[in-house]
Amino acid sequence: MLKAGKRKPVEYRHQRFRLSFGRTQVMGIVNVTPDSFSDGGKFHDPAAAATHAMALVEQGADIIDIGGESSRPGAEPTTVEEELARVIPVIRALVKAIPDTPISIDTYKPLVAQAAMAEGAAMINDISGLRDPAMAALAAKSGAPAVVMHMKGTPKSMQNRPAYSDVVAEVKSFFKERIRTLTRMGVEKIILDPGIGFGKTANHNLQLLNRLEEIVAFGYPVLVGLSRKSFIGKALGENITDRETGGVVANAIAIAKGARIIRVHDAVLGTQTALMADCIRLGKKQVDRRGPTGP
C-alpha cells in the first residue's frame, strides 16, 4: 500500500519519452506470432506487423506493445532465437517509422528484452512479473517502465482449474512482495497488471475488475489487458469476433476505478473509450489526447 506521504506518480520519463497518467494511455497490441488467441498469424510477417503498428498509432494508440510469443492458454514456449527473429525486425522498423511513440517489448525472457531495448524499445511488459532476477536487474539498470503482471502458473498450465480463496487478496499479496523486492533492486518505474485471463476463471476476472481500486491503492499506475478475452464472451454469450462492446464497457469501468493504461487490439475503440471515460472522471468536456507520451 502507499506509504505515508507517498504520492502517486504523475508521469514516468524514460529516454525521450514520458508517459503521463493524468489521462488514460492506450497500448496497442501487435502480436508477431502464428498462434495468439485473437489475431494469431495476421501479423506474423514483420512487414505486416510494422504496418499494423503504424495504423494503430494513426488511430490513437499511445504505446505499441510488440510480442513474439503467444501467451494464450495452453501455448507452448518459444525459443529465444525464434522470439528475437520475430520481434527485432519489427522494432527496428518502428523506431524509424514512429520515433515519437514508445515501443514496449512483451516478453518474460531477459535476453529478448535486452536485445529489444538495444534496438530502441523503451518499456518492458513481463507476464511473469519480473520474477527472473536478470529481468529485474535489466529494468533497474535501464530505468525503463516495467509492467509487473500477476499470473498463476504458465500459459501452458494457467487455465487448468485455477483456484483462489480470495483472488483479489492473493493478487495484492503478490504485488506487495513484488514491489518490495523490485524497489530494493532499484526498479523504480513499476506498472501493475492484475493479469486478467492469466490463471483466472471468468468469475475471478470479474472480481478483480470489481475491486480494482484495491490494486490502484498501491500507488503505482495500473494496466488492464482485457481486450477480446473469454470472460467477456462468457458474460455476453458471444464468440471472439463479437466481444468489442463488452470490452469497451469493461475498459471504461476499469478506468473509472483507476486504471491508467488499457491494452487493446482496436485502437479506435480504445481511444474513444479512454477519451469518454476521462471526460467523465475529470468532469471536462475536452481531454487532450495529444498529451505527453512522446518527446
N, C-alpha and C positions, 0 to 999 in steps of 0.2 A: 504494500500500500504506500501512499505518499507519506514521506517523512515530514515532520513539522517544518513549515517554511519552504518546502519544495514546491516549485511552480511547474505546471505542465509546459512542455516545450512549445513555443510558438512556431518554430521552424527548425529544420535541420539543414545545415550547409555542408556541402562536400564538393571539392574541386570548384568548378564554376557554377554549380547548381545549388539551388536552395528549394526545399520543399516546405511550403507554408501550410500550416494546419489551421489557419484562420478560415479556410474553406476546404471542402472535401476534394481530395485528389483522386483522379480516375486513372487506374492502372489497366492498360490494355494488354490482353493475353495473346502471345504468339507462341504456339506450340510447334516446334520444329521436330515433329515426331510422326511415326506412321500409325500410332495406336492410342492417342489421347481420347478420352471418353466422348468429347463433344465434336472436335474437329480433326481427329487423327487422320493424317495423310494429306489434308488440304494444303498444308504449308511445309511439307517435308522437304521440298526443294528450297534451297537458300534464297534464290531469287524471288520465288513466290512469297516466302516468309517476309523478306525485306519489303516487298511491295505492299503486303498486307499491313505491316507495321506502320509504314508511311501513311496508309489510308486511315489507320486508327488515330494517328496524330492529327490528320486533317479533320477528323470527325470530333476531335476534342480531347483525346487521351493526353494526360499529363506525363505519364510514365509508361514505358514499354517493358514488359516482362517476358524475357526470352527463356524458354525451357526446351531442353533436348532429351528429356527422359519422361515418359508418361508416369503419372502418379495415380492413375485410375485404379480402382480396387482390382486386385489380382495381377497387377502389372509386374513383369519380370524386370530386374535391374538391367541397366545399360552399362557397358564398359566406359571407362574414362575416355578412351580413344574415340569411340563412336559418338559419345556426347560432345566432345570437342569438335569433331568433324561436322556435327550438325549446327552448333551454335556460333562458333568463331566466325565463319564467313558472313553470317547474318549481322553479328555485332560490328564487324569491320565495315560493312556496307552502311549500316545505320548511323554509326558515329560520324560518317562523312555526310550522309544524306539529311539527317535530322540532328545537327550538332547541339541544338538548344533543348533537346528532350533527353532526360536521364534514362539510361538503359539499366534495367535490373536483370541479374542472372538468377534464374530459378534452378538451383542445384543444391544438393547436400554434400557434394564432393569438393573438398578444398582445392584440388588441382584444377578442376574445371572453373571454380570461382576465381582462382588466382590468374588463370590464363585469360578469362573474360575481362577481368579488371585491367590486365595489362593491355588489352585492346581498346579500353575506354568505357567498359561498364562501370556504373557509379553506385550500384546498390546490390546487396545480396539478399536473396529470398530463399531461405533454407527450411524445407518442410520438416527437417529433423530437429529444429530448434537450436542449432549451433552446438549440438552435443559433442561433435568431434572437436577436440581441443585445437586442432590445426585450423578449423574454420573460425573458431572464436579468436584465435591469435591473428588470423588474416583480417578479420573485421576490426580488431583493435589497432593493428598496425596501419591499416589503410585509412581508418576513420570513416569508412563508408556506412551509411544507414544499413541496418541489418534486420530483416524480418525474422522473428523468432516464432515459429509455428508449433502448436501442440498437435501431436499425432500419437495415437495408441497403436503400437506395432509398426509394421512396414506396409507400403502399398500392397504387397502381395498378400499380407495376412490381416490387414487392419479391419476388414469388414466381416471377419469370422466371429460372429456373435459378440460384438463389443459390449462390455458391461461396466457400469459405474454405480456406486452407491449414491453419489451426487455428482453429476458430470461437471457442473459449474465449480463446485468446491475443488474437485480434482484438477481441473484446468488451472484454477487460481493457484493451487499449491505448486503446480509445475512452473508457472510463471514466477512465483515468488522465489523458487530455487534458482531458476534461470537468470533472473535479474540480479540476484545476489552474486552468483558465480561469475556472470559475464561482466558486471561492473567492476568486480575485483580484478578481472583480467584486462580491464581497460577498454571494454566495449561501451561506448557512450550513447550512440545513436540507435537505440533499440525501438523496434516497432513490434507490437504484439498481434499475433494472429491466432484466434481460438481454434482454427483448423476445422471449419465446417465441412463435414463429409469425410473426415480422416479419422477412422476408428470410432465412428459415432452412428447411432441409428437416427432415423428421421426425428424421433422424439428428442433425442439428445441435442440435435442441431437446433430444434425449435426452443428448447430450454436455454441453450447458450445465447441465442438471439434475444429471447425474452428477458434475460438477466445480463445483457451485455454491459450495462453500466457498471457492474461489479468488476469487470475486467478493465474498463476505461478508468476506474478509480485508482489503478496502479500509477497513473500519471504519465504513461507513455502513449504515443499515437497507436490507435488500433486499426488494423486492416481486416476486412472481411472479404472472403472469396467464396461466393455462393452462386455464381452465375451458372445457370442450367443444371444445378445439382439435383440429385434424385429425390431429396426430401421435398423439393418444390413439386416435382411430378407426383409424388405420393399424396401430398396435400390436395392437389388440384385434380388428380386423375389424368394427367397429361403426359405425353411422351416427350422426349428430349427436344423436339422441334417446337414445342408449344409451351415453354416454360418462361418466356421472357416477361410476361405480365407479372407472374408470381415473383420473378427476380427483382423487378422494379419495386414492387411493394416491399419485399424483404430488405432490399438495399435502403430504401427510404426510411424504414423503421430503424435499421441499424445506424443510419446517420443521425436520426433523432436521438438515439440512445448514446451517441458519442463516437461512432466510428468515423475516422477521418481519411481513410483510403478504401475505395471499393475496387475490387479486381473483377473485370468484366470482359466478355467476348465482344459485345456490341457497344462500341464507344458512343454512338449517337444516343442510345437509350441511357447508357451510364452517365453521360454528361448532362442530359436533360434531368435525370433523376437527382444527380448531385446538385444541380442548379436550383431545382424546385425545392428540394429538402433544405438547402442552405438558406434560401429566401425565407422559408417559414421559420426555421430555428433562429435566424438572425433578425427577423422582423423587418427585412428590407425588400423592396420590390426589385432591386437590382443587386446582384452579387457579381463582382468582376471575375469571370472565368479566365481572364488573362493574367491573374495574379501570380506571384512568384512560383516558379518551378524551374525554369531555365536560368540562364545567367542574369 
